């Protein structure tokens, strides 16, 4: 019996060693701070989709990290198994880094730790000390709709993108990679569980939810971008459960599963953290601090009366947001929200802070609080995702909002004008310095340029090919 068991182990080891293992979703860095980063890869049995799937592979992986691209004096993280219960993802939080330093990293992976393969090299820069004069840039996106790019919209004659580079993925991602911003922010709708490719299932199980991420991150242009640009992530309705999903709806997967799969699939929280919190703030430089809020985990039912107690953020998050805004001495304070707070939006919706009957009560309290505490004179602005058109809008309170628009051309649409009776602003009280005149994909780039004294923030809207559509500068007050 002993010999049979040993033989069996040898055969298993040989089988694993003979199997070719890939990192079919590339490598990715997320949640960069001055002293830490989360590194991630996924072991796969193929480097491309096979019958709409990118199957995982058993094995192990670790990361090498160095301050030079030749990896002359690297350090290694511990080896981790790629397990089916975690979708064969290996994700490790690396601590003990130095501020404002360029790092290089790569995954070592294989059936075992004895003769590993080496991934491509990735890079990131840690956040600067708050006293350092340093410029910083980030690209902010929403609406990465795989189905609409590759196959078009359902129930009409559209056929999706037809360029010869289609298999590489979204042109906007290639544009962002060429621009080389310091950071990439996905505000939500990073996948669309309820927009599967033709003949595929809407995601109502964990395995199908994971497939949506496999489809998305198997695209080569993502591999190229993520290796060069570190990421921050938020979730919205479509990458949480489905369109306008809240905590009370009973369709498909449950609330806890929506949270679990999102935290699994992107480098947003330490995988060893038992009860992770996904709202957070990062001081990116002396002059720029961003707040990334959580708009799905704590919200009230969308259709409950819009009055005292109805909330998207929840009491603890709202108090945290207000406290940390007051504590900040950053020149520019930018709230990055998965959903809009100014708009205007479609009048029929009940899902966000702009919607009558939605969550306006909480929104109005917050905008009043901003004015009461003089935050607008301290260069506070909102960047939002979710809406499929780009805009720059000014609320009557004075709060300004910049909407990223949809990343994918086929997922874009014309937006609502202030004064439109079918908008959330039928009286036309909102000023619109910019409303995208033609539906197209694209993104927003924020650049904060620092001088020894003072700074300038530039908000620039691009189409997917990098054509500037609108630019607006804010001198520090």
C-alpha positions in Angstrom: 0.0 0.0 0.0 2.9 2.3 0.8 4.4 1.8 -2.6 1.1 2.5 -4.4 0.7 5.7 -2.5 4.2 6.8 -3.3 3.7 5.9 -7.0 0.5 7.9 -7.0 2.2 10.9 -5.6 5.0 10.7 -8.2 2.4 10.4 -11.0 0.5 13.4 -9.7 3.7 15.4 -9.4 4.8 14.4 -13.0 1.3 15.3 -14.3 1.5 18.8 -12.7 5.1 19.3 -13.9 4.1 18.3 -17.4 1.2 20.7 -17.6 2.0 24.1 -19.1 0.8 26.9 -16.7 0.2 30.5 -17.8 -0.7 33.8 -16.2 -3.5 34.3 -18.7 -4.8 37.5 -17.0 -1.4 39.1 -16.7 -0.1 40.7 -13.5 -1.6 43.6 -11.6 -0.7 46.0 -8.8 -3.4 47.7 -6.7 -3.9 49.9 -3.6 -0.5 51.5 -3.7 0.4 53.5 -0.6 3.7 55.1 0.5 4.7 51.8 2.1 2.6 49.0 0.5 1.0 47.5 -2.5 -1.2 44.5 -3.4 0.2 42.3 -6.2 -2.0 39.8 -8.1 -2.0 37.2 -10.8 -4.1 34.2 -11.8 -2.7 30.8 -12.8 -4.4 29.5 -15.9 -4.3 26.4 -18.2 -4.3 28.6 -21.3 -3.1 32.0 -22.3 -6.3 32.7 -24.3 -10.0 32.0 -24.0 -11.0 28.5 -24.8 -14.8 28.2 -25.6 -15.5 31.4 -23.7 -13.4 30.2 -20.7 -10.0 30.8 -19.3 -9.6 27.7 -17.0 -7.6 28.0 -13.9 -4.5 25.8 -13.2 -3.3 24.3 -9.9 0.1 25.5 -8.9 2.0 28.0 -6.8 3.2 31.5 -7.2 5.1 34.3 -5.5 6.3 37.7 -6.5 9.8 39.2 -6.8 10.1 42.9 -6.1 13.1 45.1 -6.8 14.1 48.8 -7.3 15.7 48.1 -10.6 14.3 46.4 -13.7 17.2 44.0 -13.8 16.2 42.6 -10.4 19.8 42.7 -9.1 18.8 42.7 -5.4 15.1 41.5 -5.3 13.1 40.3 -2.4 10.5 37.6 -2.7 7.1 37.2 -1.1 6.1 33.8 0.3 4.9 31.1 -2.1 1.1 30.8 -2.3 -1.0 28.1 -3.7 -3.4 28.8 -6.6 -6.7 27.3 -5.3 -10.0 26.7 -7.1 -11.9 28.2 -4.1 -10.2 31.5 -4.8 -10.4 31.1 -8.6 -6.7 30.2 -8.8 -5.8 33.8 -8.0 -2.6 34.5 -6.1 -2.8 37.9 -4.3 -0.3 39.2 -1.8 0.0 42.5 0.1 3.6 43.6 0.2 4.6 46.0 3.0 7.8 47.7 4.1 8.3 49.7 0.9 9.9 53.2 0.7 7.8 56.3 -0.3 8.1 57.9 -3.8 10.2 55.0 -5.2 9.9 53.2 -8.5 9.5 49.4 -8.0 9.5 46.5 -10.4 7.8 43.2 -9.9 7.2 39.9 -11.6 5.4 36.7 -10.7 7.3 33.4 -10.3 4.9 30.5 -10.9 4.6 26.8 -11.7 3.4 23.4 -10.6 5.8 23.8 -7.7 8.5 26.2 -6.4 11.4 24.2 -7.8 11.6 25.3 -11.4 9.2 28.3 -11.8 8.4 30.3 -14.9 8.7 34.1 -14.8 6.0 36.5 -15.8 6.5 39.8 -17.6 7.8 42.6 -15.5 5.4 45.1 -14.0 6.1 48.4 -12.3 4.6 50.9 -9.9 5.7 54.0 -7.9 4.8 54.3 -4.3 3.1 57.4 -3.0 5.2 60.4 -2.2 5.7 61.9 1.2 3.2 64.7 1.8 6.0 67.3 2.1 7.5 66.5 -1.3 6.7 68.7 -4.3 5.5 66.2 -6.9 3.1 66.2 -9.8 0.7 63.3 -10.2 -1.8 62.0 -12.8 -4.6 59.5 -12.8 -7.0 58.2 -15.4 -10.6 57.5 -14.2 -13.0 55.2 -16.1 -16.3 53.4 -16.0 -18.5 51.2 -18.2 -16.0 48.5 -19.5 -18.8 46.6 -21.3 -17.2 43.5 -22.8 -20.5 42.4 -24.5 -21.2 45.7 -26.2 -17.6 46.0 -27.5 -17.3 42.5 -28.9 -20.9 41.7 -29.9 -23.0 44.9 -29.8 -26.1 45.7 -27.9 -28.8 43.1 -27.5 -32.1 43.3 -29.4 -30.8 45.6 -32.2 -28.7 45.4 -35.3 -25.4 46.5 -33.8 -22.5 44.1 -34.1 -19.8 45.5 -31.9 -16.4 46.9 -32.7 -15.1 45.9 -36.2 -11.5 47.1 -36.1 -8.7 44.7 -37.1 -7.4 45.0 -33.6 -10.6 43.8 -32.0 -9.0 40.7 -30.3 -6.6 42.9 -28.5 -9.4 44.6 -26.6 -10.5 48.2 -26.0 -8.7 51.0 -28.0 -9.2 53.3 -25.0 -7.0 50.9 -22.9 -4.2 51.2 -25.5 -4.6 55.0 -25.4 -4.3 55.0 -21.6 -1.2 52.8 -21.7 0.5 55.2 -24.2 -0.3 58.1 -21.9 1.4 56.5 -18.9 -0.6 58.1 -16.0 0.6 57.3 -12.5 -2.6 55.5 -11.6 -5.7 53.9 -13.1 -9.1 54.1 -11.3 -12.0 51.8 -12.2 -15.1 53.4 -10.7 -17.4 50.5 -11.2 -19.2 48.6 -13.9 -15.8 47.0 -14.5 -17.7 44.0 -15.7 -21.4 43.5 -16.5 -22.8 40.4 -15.0 -26.2 41.0 -16.6 -24.7 41.6 -20.1 -23.2 38.3 -21.2 -22.0 37.5 -24.7 -24.6 35.9 -27.0 -25.6 32.4 -25.9 -24.0 32.7 -22.5 -25.7 32.9 -19.1 -26.4 35.9 -17.0 -24.2 35.6 -13.9 -26.3 34.1 -11.1 -23.6 31.7 -9.8 -20.1 32.3 -8.6 -18.5 30.4 -11.5 -20.3 32.5 -14.1 -19.5 35.7 -12.2 -15.9 34.7 -12.4 -16.1 34.0 -16.1 -17.0 37.7 -16.7 -13.7 38.7 -15.2 -11.9 36.1 -17.2 -13.3 37.5 -20.4 -12.4 41.0 -19.4 -8.9 40.5 -18.1 -7.8 38.0 -20.8 -7.7 40.9 -23.3 -4.0 41.6 -24.2 -4.4 45.4 -23.9 -5.3 45.0 -20.2 -2.1 42.9 -19.7 0.0 45.7 -21.2 -1.7 48.4 -19.2 -1.8 46.7 -15.8 1.9 45.8 -16.0 2.7 49.5 -16.3 0.0 51.4 -14.4 -1.1 50.5 -10.8 -4.8 50.5 -10.0 -7.5 51.5 -7.6 -11.0 49.9 -7.8 -14.6 50.7 -6.9 -17.6 48.6 -7.7 -21.0 49.7 -8.9 -24.2 47.8 -9.7 -23.2 45.7 -12.7 -20.0 44.3 -11.1 -21.8 43.8 -7.8 -25.0 42.0 -8.9 -27.0 43.5 -11.7 -28.5 46.8 -12.9 -29.4 49.1 -10.0 -29.0 46.3 -7.5 -29.4 47.1 -3.8 -28.9 45.1 -0.6 -32.6 44.1 -0.5 -33.2 42.8 -4.0 -33.7 39.0 -4.1 -32.8 38.3 -7.8 -29.8 36.0 -8.6 -26.8 36.0 -6.4 -27.0 37.4 -2.9 -25.5 40.5 -1.4 -22.6 38.7 0.3 -21.6 36.9 -2.9 -21.5 40.1 -4.8 -19.1 41.6 -2.3 -17.0 38.4 -2.1 -16.4 38.0 -5.8 -15.5 41.6 -6.4 -12.9 41.6 -3.6 -11.5 38.4 -4.9 -11.1 39.5 -8.5 -9.3 42.8 -8.1 -6.5 44.0 -5.8 -8.5 46.2 -3.5 -8.2 44.5 -0.1 -5.6 42.2 1.6 -7.0 38.7 1.1 -6.1 37.8 4.7 -8.3 40.6 6.1 -11.4 39.0 7.7 -13.9 41.9 7.4 -12.4 44.2 4.8 -13.7 47.8 4.4 -13.6 49.1 0.8 -14.0 52.8 1.4 -10.7 54.5 1.9 -8.6 57.7 1.2 -5.2 58.0 -0.4 -2.8 61.0 -0.3 -1.3 60.7 -3.7 1.0 63.7 -3.4 1.5 66.9 -1.4 -1.3 68.5 -3.4 -3.7 65.7 -4.1 -5.8 63.4 -1.9 -8.6 61.2 -3.2 -11.5 59.5 -1.5 -12.9 56.2 -2.9 -16.3 55.5 -1.5 -18.4 52.3 -1.3 -21.9 52.8 -2.8 -23.3 49.2 -2.7 -22.4 47.5 0.6 -24.3 49.7 3.0 -27.2 51.2 1.1 -30.9 51.3 1.9 -33.4 49.8 -0.5 -33.6 52.0 -3.6 -37.4 52.3 -3.3 -37.7 53.2 0.3 -38.9 56.8 1.1 -36.2 59.4 0.5 -36.1 60.9 3.9 -34.1 60.8 7.2 -32.1 57.5 7.5 -32.1 56.6 3.8 -28.5 56.2 2.7 -26.1 55.0 0.1 -23.0 55.4 2.3 -24.2 54.2 5.7 -23.7 56.2 8.9 -20.1 55.0 9.6 -18.9 55.7 6.1 -20.5 59.1 6.0 -19.0 60.1 9.3 -15.6 58.8 8.2 -15.8 60.8 4.9 -16.7 64.0 6.7 -14.0 63.5 9.4 -11.2 62.7 6.9 -12.1 65.6 4.6 -11.8 68.0 7.5 -8.5 66.5 8.6 -6.9 66.8 5.2 -4.5 69.6 4.3 -4.1 68.5 0.7 -4.4 71.3 -1.8 -7.0 69.4 -3.9 -9.6 67.1 -2.3 -11.2 64.8 -4.9 -14.2 62.5 -4.1 -14.3 59.7 -6.6 -17.8 58.3 -6.6 -19.1 55.2 -8.4 -22.4 57.1 -9.1 -23.2 60.8 -9.7 -24.1 63.4 -7.1 -24.9 66.4 -9.4 -25.9 65.0 -12.8 -28.4 65.6 -14.3 -29.4 62.0 -14.8 -32.5 60.2 -16.2 -35.6 61.2 -14.2 -36.9 57.6 -14.0 -34.0 56.2 -12.0 -34.0 55.7 -8.2 -30.5 54.4 -7.8 -28.2 57.3 -7.1 -27.8 60.6 -5.2 -29.2 62.8 -8.0 -32.5 60.9 -8.4 -35.8 62.3 -6.9 -37.2 59.5 -4.8 -33.7 58.0 -4.8 -31.1 59.3 -2.4 -31.3 63.1 -2.7 -31.9 63.6 1.0 -28.5 62.3 1.9 -26.9 64.1 -1.0 -28.4 67.5 0.0 -27.2 67.1 3.6 -23.7 66.3 2.3 -23.6 69.3 -0.1 -24.9 71.6 2.6 -22.2 70.2 4.9 -19.5 70.9 2.3 -20.6 74.6 2.2 -21.0 74.9 6.0 -17.4 73.7 6.4 -16.1 75.8 3.5 -14.7 72.8 1.6 -15.5 74.4 -1.8 -12.9 77.1 -1.1 -10.4 74.2 -0.4 -10.6 72.8 -3.9 -13.1 70.0 -3.3 -14.4 68.4 -6.5 -16.3 65.2 -7.5 -15.4 62.7 -10.2 -18.1 60.2 -10.9 -18.5 57.0 -12.9 -21.7 55.2 -13.9 -23.1 57.6 -16.4 -22.4 56.7 -20.1 -21.6 60.3 -21.1 -19.0 62.8 -20.2 -19.9 66.1 -18.5 -18.7 68.9 -16.3 -21.6 70.1 -14.2 -22.0 72.7 -11.4 -24.7 72.3 -8.8 -26.6 75.4 -7.5 -24.7 74.7 -4.2 -21.4 75.4 -6.1 -20.3 71.8 -6.1 -18.6 70.7 -9.4 -18.7 67.2 -10.8 -16.8 65.6 -13.7 -18.4 62.4 -15.2 -15.9 60.0 -16.8 -18.3 58.7 -19.5 -18.2 55.0 -20.7 -14.8 53.6 -21.6 -16.2 51.6 -24.5 -17.6 53.4 -27.5 -20.5 50.9 -27.9 -21.5 51.5 -24.3 -21.8 55.3 -24.6 -24.9 57.4 -25.2 -26.0 61.0 -25.3 -26.5 62.6 -21.9 -29.3 64.6 -20.3 -29.3 68.3 -20.6 -30.2 70.6 -17.7 -33.8 71.7 -18.2 -34.8 68.4 -19.9 -38.2 67.5 -18.5 -37.1 63.8 -18.5 -34.0 64.7 -16.5 -33.3 65.0 -12.7 -33.0 68.8 -13.3 -36.2 69.8 -15.2 -35.9 73.4 -13.9 -32.5 73.8 -15.5 -30.7 74.8 -12.2 -27.5 73.0 -13.0 -24.8 74.7 -15.0 -23.2 72.6 -17.7 -19.8 73.9 -18.9 -19.5 70.7 -20.9 -21.8 68.0 -22.1 -20.4 65.5 -24.6 -22.1 66.5 -27.9 -21.6 63.1 -29.6 -21.8 59.7 -28.0 -18.4 58.0 -27.8 -16.2 56.0 -25.5 -13.4 57.6 -23.5 -12.2 58.6 -20.1 -11.1 61.4 -17.8 -7.6 62.2 -16.9 -6.8 64.3 -13.8 -3.3 65.9 -13.6 -2.2 67.9 -10.6 0.9 69.9 -11.5 2.9 71.1 -8.4 5.2 74.0 -8.1 7.2 75.1 -5.1 4.3 77.2 -4.2 0.8 76.4 -5.4 -0.6 73.9 -7.9 -2.9 73.4 -10.8 -5.4 70.7 -11.4 -6.4 69.9 -15.0 -9.4 67.8 -15.8 -9.2 66.5 -19.4 -11.8 64.4 -21.3 -10.5 62.2 -24.1 -12.3 59.9 -26.6 -11.1 56.3 -26.9 -8.3 57.3 -29.4 -6.9 60.0 -27.2 -8.5 63.1 -28.9 -9.1 65.9 -26.4 -12.8 66.6 -26.1 -12.7 69.1 -23.2 -10.2 70.5 -20.8 -10.7 72.6 -17.7 -8.1 73.9 -15.3 -8.5 74.7 -11.6 -5.9 77.0 -10.0 -5.4 76.3 -6.3 -7.5 78.6 -4.2 
